[in-house]
Amino acid sequence: MSDAEFGKAVEENVPFHYQPIVAMLRRLVSEEAPAAQEVTLYGSPAWKGAKVLAIISVSKTHLTFAFERGAEFDDPHGLLAGVGKKTRHVKLKTLESADQDALRHYIRQAVALDAQ
């Protein structure tokens, strides 16, 4: 998927007030997972390596940045939520409140697990 196609998917599926958060996530993923492909899954922006690394979903009160293998992550930041066997997510409400260092840590773990 091209940058333009991913951008169009964001524009069509992510409310305007959340788009700066998506821009920040795109920057972080491009820096920490430069080989990851930007894709859309189920109409949502996502990143894929060998398998899905992360996906964004939208709710009325926040964005969810979910990691496919997040249950396997080390979480010293205490931001990961979820109870399933595989996926964990971080809720993002504002750009200013996003812990970018923690997000970078999670993205690096997603890449490392994907490489196994």
Secondary structure, DSSP 8 states (H G I E B T S, - for coil): --HHHHHHHHHHHS-GGGHHHHHHHHHHHHHH-TT-EEEEETTEEEEESSSEEEEEEE-SS-EEEEETTGGGS--TT---B--SSS-EEEEE--TTT--HHHHHHHHHHHHHHHH-
